[in-house]
């Protein structure tokens, strides 16, 4: 799958397809994303309010991993 979100400056656009799509039937769709335009126009206060709301929602799901030590040998020990 290939997905690109662009802001075209001309009426012509060239799309580079990945090699795995060559010789296959593909569908290309273009439509306006109204959410993307409004997202870039958010004020700093709105952005901070959204961040605060996200932090409030995820606060109970946070886990302290500051003392976690990753042991690659233990993680890849397939003998056990």
C-alpha positions, 0 to 999 in steps of 0.5 A: 500500500502506498499513501501520500498526503501532498499539497500540490502547487500545480495541476500535474503530479507525478507519482512514483510507485514502489517496485512491488506494484509494477504489473499490478492493477492499482487504484489512484484516488485524489480528494481534499482533506479538510481535516489536514487544512484545519489542523495546520491552522490551530492556534498555540492555545488550541494545540496546548489544550489538545495536548493537555486533554491527551495527557489527562486521558493517558495518565493512568496508562503510563508506566515508569520504565526508567529502571528497566534494563533490556537483556537481548540474550534473555529476550532471544533465548529460544531454548527455554 
